[in-house]
Every structure is written in structure tokens, then in C-alpha cells.
Amino acid sequence: AGACAVADAATFGQIDGLAETASDQARHAGRKMDQAGGGMARALGQSNWSFNDTPYDGWGLWMEDLPDSTRVVDMFLPGTHDSVARYGGDFAQTQSWSITEQLLGGIRCFDLRFRIVGTAMCGHHGPIYQEINFGDVADQFEEFLTHHPSEVIFVDITGKGCSHDPSW
């Protein structure tokens, strides 16, 4: 505490100001997360909805209720970051749902990261193989769209295992 007090005095109170700003930003981010979760719950007609719940097929059919005149730029399109990263714990896992579960949960935008290993496109998050290949993901997309032709999927595919992967 003594070193922080000296540093705070030397910076004319900016350290305390930075701590307060960080605290304000954390509160603001928490409110935004609550708002996003509440908005998604309302969009899916659920009162107590969580991305930790197991989705059921009725959640994923929200696009069929949109008027045909709705433009893509006017929609809230829920998506996932590192959409196939289900393994690797705190180091690499960003999702708990499979691609099919994400689709059934209403997710429509997917961030897919693959690495070429031999002749396969393998799902990766950093160095962690995610036990899924591109063909598996494509099959899940095709299956969902076959059963739900009113829905649309947006996909961003990168050849990097993660956003900071210098290998590509």
C-alpha cells in the first residue's frame, strides 16, 4: 500500500482515478451484459433464459417471424466468438454449446477458426485442437438449414487457430 501511495502522490492522484475508471467500466460492462441477455431472452420469448441452459428447437426459429421487408442491417444478429472452442478450459474454451446447440439457441453469426493439418481443416483455438473439422461444422449447418429454411447463417472463416496466430 505504501508504494501505491507514493506512486499516487507522484502522479497527482491519477492511480486512484484509473482504479475508479476501471471500476466504472466494469459496472457498465456488467449492465450491458445484463441488457444483452435480457434482450435475447425477450427476443426468444423466455423469461429466465441463460446461455448455460440447454437450448431447445423452439428458441432457434426467430427469423421466420421477421417481416420479409426486414433488412439485415436492421437486425440484432446474435453470434459467438471462437464458435467451435469447446475444449481447453480457461486457456482456450469460449463455448459450452456445440454448433447445433448454438443454432437451436438462436445464434446466427459464427466465428470459425481452422488450421490446415494434412488435408483437413481442423478447428483450433490457439494450439488446442477442438475435436471438430470443417466438414463436421458444415454438416451441422446443412442439417439445421434443411429443417429450418426460413433461417440464415452468417459465417466468418479464418485460417488462423486464433486471432493472434502468426502462422497464416
C-alpha beads as a LAMMPS data file, in Angstrom:
LAMMPS data file: protein, C-alpha beads

168 atoms
167 bonds

1 atom types
1 bond types

-500.0 500.0 xlo xhi
-500.0 500.0 ylo yhi
-500.0 500.0 zlo zhi

Masses

1 110.0

Atoms # bond

1 1 1 0.000 0.000 0.000
2 1 1 2.907 2.352 0.749
3 1 1 4.359 2.084 -2.759
4 1 1 0.934 2.761 -4.264
5 1 1 0.504 5.841 -2.064
6 1 1 3.885 7.195 -3.195
7 1 1 3.076 6.420 -6.841
8 1 1 -0.347 8.045 -6.466
9 1 1 1.194 11.196 -4.995
10 1 1 3.807 11.285 -7.758
11 1 1 1.121 11.037 -10.444
12 1 1 -1.137 13.642 -8.776
13 1 1 -3.888 11.140 -7.926
14 1 1 -4.125 9.506 -11.343
15 1 1 -3.769 5.967 -9.955
16 1 1 -6.885 6.397 -7.819
17 1 1 -8.611 7.916 -10.840
18 1 1 -7.625 4.933 -13.000
19 1 1 -8.933 2.493 -10.400
20 1 1 -12.222 4.390 -10.249
21 1 1 -12.451 4.445 -14.054
22 1 1 -11.784 0.689 -14.219
23 1 1 -14.479 0.093 -11.613
24 1 1 -16.946 2.267 -13.561
25 1 1 -16.142 0.389 -16.769
26 1 1 -16.679 -2.973 -15.045
27 1 1 -20.092 -1.847 -13.754
28 1 1 -21.017 -0.507 -17.208
29 1 1 -19.943 -3.759 -18.894
30 1 1 -21.989 -5.772 -16.395
31 1 1 -25.082 -3.663 -17.127
32 1 1 -24.555 -4.111 -20.877
33 1 1 -24.240 -7.888 -20.459
34 1 1 -27.467 -7.941 -18.443
35 1 1 -29.181 -5.846 -21.135
36 1 1 -27.955 -8.126 -23.920
37 1 1 -29.073 -11.229 -22.035
38 1 1 -32.455 -9.692 -21.309
39 1 1 -32.875 -8.619 -24.931
40 1 1 -32.034 -12.091 -26.176
41 1 1 -34.450 -13.622 -23.669
42 1 1 -37.231 -11.284 -24.839
43 1 1 -36.445 -11.986 -28.500
44 1 1 -36.760 -15.700 -27.813
45 1 1 -39.846 -15.335 -25.617
46 1 1 -38.134 -16.628 -22.473
47 1 1 -38.329 -15.060 -19.030
48 1 1 -35.381 -16.771 -17.322
49 1 1 -33.035 -17.628 -20.149
50 1 1 -29.330 -18.334 -19.971
51 1 1 -26.672 -19.435 -22.436
52 1 1 -25.819 -22.105 -19.871
53 1 1 -29.243 -23.698 -20.339
54 1 1 -29.620 -26.463 -22.881
55 1 1 -31.340 -24.949 -25.923
56 1 1 -34.436 -26.445 -27.400
57 1 1 -35.558 -26.282 -31.002
58 1 1 -38.142 -23.531 -30.479
59 1 1 -35.502 -20.959 -29.481
60 1 1 -33.736 -21.105 -32.821
61 1 1 -36.616 -20.191 -35.083
62 1 1 -36.748 -16.449 -34.614
63 1 1 -36.049 -15.374 -38.207
64 1 1 -39.258 -16.919 -39.518
65 1 1 -41.208 -14.308 -37.539
66 1 1 -39.472 -11.326 -39.163
67 1 1 -41.337 -9.418 -41.884
68 1 1 -39.938 -10.160 -45.357
69 1 1 -39.052 -6.465 -45.687
70 1 1 -36.568 -6.625 -42.755
71 1 1 -33.088 -5.630 -43.852
72 1 1 -30.047 -7.415 -42.442
73 1 1 -28.615 -4.098 -41.204
74 1 1 -31.762 -3.577 -39.110
75 1 1 -31.457 -6.888 -37.245
76 1 1 -29.796 -7.815 -33.985
77 1 1 -27.791 -10.864 -35.068
78 1 1 -26.568 -12.934 -32.113
79 1 1 -23.192 -14.541 -32.667
80 1 1 -20.394 -16.362 -30.915
81 1 1 -16.657 -15.697 -30.768
82 1 1 -14.407 -18.709 -31.467
83 1 1 -17.576 -20.683 -32.130
84 1 1 -16.008 -24.164 -32.049
85 1 1 -13.767 -23.604 -28.988
86 1 1 -15.358 -26.056 -26.535
87 1 1 -12.170 -27.576 -25.111
88 1 1 -9.054 -26.360 -23.337
89 1 1 -10.529 -24.967 -20.126
90 1 1 -9.682 -21.407 -19.137
91 1 1 -6.852 -21.395 -21.652
92 1 1 -8.934 -21.978 -24.792
93 1 1 -12.621 -22.746 -24.168
94 1 1 -15.067 -19.999 -25.175
95 1 1 -18.209 -22.084 -25.785
96 1 1 -20.140 -24.750 -23.930
97 1 1 -22.628 -25.453 -26.725
98 1 1 -21.989 -27.386 -29.938
99 1 1 -22.673 -25.657 -33.261
100 1 1 -26.081 -27.378 -33.415
101 1 1 -26.919 -26.225 -29.879
102 1 1 -25.858 -22.674 -30.762
103 1 1 -28.139 -22.755 -33.808
104 1 1 -31.028 -24.104 -31.728
105 1 1 -30.299 -21.360 -29.196
106 1 1 -30.796 -18.658 -31.834
107 1 1 -27.154 -17.931 -32.710
108 1 1 -26.782 -16.896 -36.365
109 1 1 -23.240 -15.466 -36.662
110 1 1 -20.274 -17.789 -36.304
111 1 1 -16.563 -17.055 -35.931
112 1 1 -14.833 -20.213 -37.199
113 1 1 -11.084 -20.711 -36.837
114 1 1 -9.362 -23.623 -38.523
115 1 1 -5.857 -24.840 -39.216
116 1 1 -4.857 -26.985 -42.160
117 1 1 -3.467 -30.285 -40.889
118 1 1 -2.621 -32.559 -43.805
119 1 1 -5.745 -32.378 -45.965
120 1 1 -8.153 -31.484 -43.129
121 1 1 -9.363 -28.116 -41.860
122 1 1 -9.233 -28.647 -38.080
123 1 1 -10.996 -26.440 -35.546
124 1 1 -8.479 -24.797 -33.248
125 1 1 -8.268 -22.146 -30.585
126 1 1 -4.613 -21.325 -30.398
127 1 1 -2.687 -24.585 -30.093
128 1 1 -5.715 -26.539 -28.813
129 1 1 -7.455 -28.823 -31.319
130 1 1 -11.215 -28.536 -30.744
131 1 1 -12.133 -32.080 -31.816
132 1 1 -14.065 -30.866 -34.852
133 1 1 -13.223 -30.363 -38.514
134 1 1 -14.773 -28.062 -41.097
135 1 1 -16.824 -30.880 -42.634
136 1 1 -18.467 -31.546 -39.259
137 1 1 -19.437 -27.888 -38.912
138 1 1 -20.730 -27.718 -42.500
139 1 1 -22.846 -30.842 -41.874
140 1 1 -24.406 -29.230 -38.783
141 1 1 -25.186 -26.040 -40.714
142 1 1 -26.725 -28.025 -43.578
143 1 1 -28.834 -30.156 -41.224
144 1 1 -30.185 -27.081 -39.439
145 1 1 -30.973 -25.177 -42.650
146 1 1 -32.654 -28.232 -44.183
147 1 1 -35.064 -28.364 -41.251
148 1 1 -35.388 -24.581 -40.861
149 1 1 -35.305 -22.982 -44.336
150 1 1 -36.517 -19.601 -43.034
151 1 1 -33.280 -19.112 -41.086
152 1 1 -29.988 -17.634 -42.349
153 1 1 -26.467 -18.264 -41.052
154 1 1 -23.545 -15.817 -41.287
155 1 1 -20.049 -17.286 -41.093
156 1 1 -16.584 -15.762 -40.815
157 1 1 -13.899 -18.372 -41.501
158 1 1 -10.236 -17.749 -40.842
159 1 1 -7.234 -19.970 -41.390
160 1 1 -5.780 -18.918 -38.080
161 1 1 -6.295 -21.031 -34.984
162 1 1 -6.766 -17.780 -33.081
163 1 1 -6.787 -14.082 -33.877
164 1 1 -3.115 -13.593 -32.981
165 1 1 -1.810 -16.731 -34.725
166 1 1 1.124 -15.631 -36.927
167 1 1 1.269 -18.889 -38.889
168 1 1 -1.026 -17.662 -41.711

Bonds

1 1 1 2
2 1 2 3
3 1 3 4
4 1 4 5
5 1 5 6
6 1 6 7
7 1 7 8
8 1 8 9
9 1 9 10
10 1 10 11
11 1 11 12
12 1 12 13
13 1 13 14
14 1 14 15
15 1 15 16
16 1 16 17
17 1 17 18
18 1 18 19
19 1 19 20
20 1 20 21
21 1 21 22
22 1 22 23
23 1 23 24
24 1 24 25
25 1 25 26
26 1 26 27
27 1 27 28
28 1 28 29
29 1 29 30
30 1 30 31
31 1 31 32
32 1 32 33
33 1 33 34
34 1 34 35
35 1 35 36
36 1 36 37
37 1 37 38
38 1 38 39
39 1 39 40
40 1 40 41
41 1 41 42
42 1 42 43
43 1 43 44
44 1 44 45
45 1 45 46
46 1 46 47
47 1 47 48
48 1 48 49
49 1 49 50
50 1 50 51
51 1 51 52
52 1 52 53
53 1 53 54
54 1 54 55
55 1 55 56
56 1 56 57
57 1 57 58
58 1 58 59
59 1 59 60
60 1 60 61
61 1 61 62
62 1 62 63
63 1 63 64
64 1 64 65
65 1 65 66
66 1 66 67
67 1 67 68
68 1 68 69
69 1 69 70
70 1 70 71
71 1 71 72
72 1 72 73
73 1 73 74
74 1 74 75
75 1 75 76
76 1 76 77
77 1 77 78
78 1 78 79
79 1 79 80
80 1 80 81
81 1 81 82
82 1 82 83
83 1 83 84
84 1 84 85
85 1 85 86
86 1 86 87
87 1 87 88
88 1 88 89
89 1 89 90
90 1 90 91
91 1 91 92
92 1 92 93
93 1 93 94
94 1 94 95
95 1 95 96
96 1 96 97
97 1 97 98
98 1 98 99
99 1 99 100
100 1 100 101
101 1 101 102
102 1 102 103
103 1 103 104
104 1 104 105
105 1 105 106
106 1 106 107
107 1 107 108
108 1 108 109
109 1 109 110
110 1 110 111
111 1 111 112
112 1 112 113
113 1 113 114
114 1 114 115
115 1 115 116
116 1 116 117
117 1 117 118
118 1 118 119
119 1 119 120
120 1 120 121
121 1 121 122
122 1 122 123
123 1 123 124
124 1 124 125
125 1 125 126
126 1 126 127
127 1 127 128
128 1 128 129
129 1 129 130
130 1 130 131
131 1 131 132
132 1 132 133
133 1 133 134
134 1 134 135
135 1 135 136
136 1 136 137
137 1 137 138
138 1 138 139
139 1 139 140
140 1 140 141
141 1 141 142
142 1 142 143
143 1 143 144
144 1 144 145
145 1 145 146
146 1 146 147
147 1 147 148
148 1 148 149
149 1 149 150
150 1 150 151
151 1 151 152
152 1 152 153
153 1 153 154
154 1 154 155
155 1 155 156
156 1 156 157
157 1 157 158
158 1 158 159
159 1 159 160
160 1 160 161
161 1 161 162
162 1 162 163
163 1 163 164
164 1 164 165
165 1 165 166
166 1 166 167
167 1 167 168
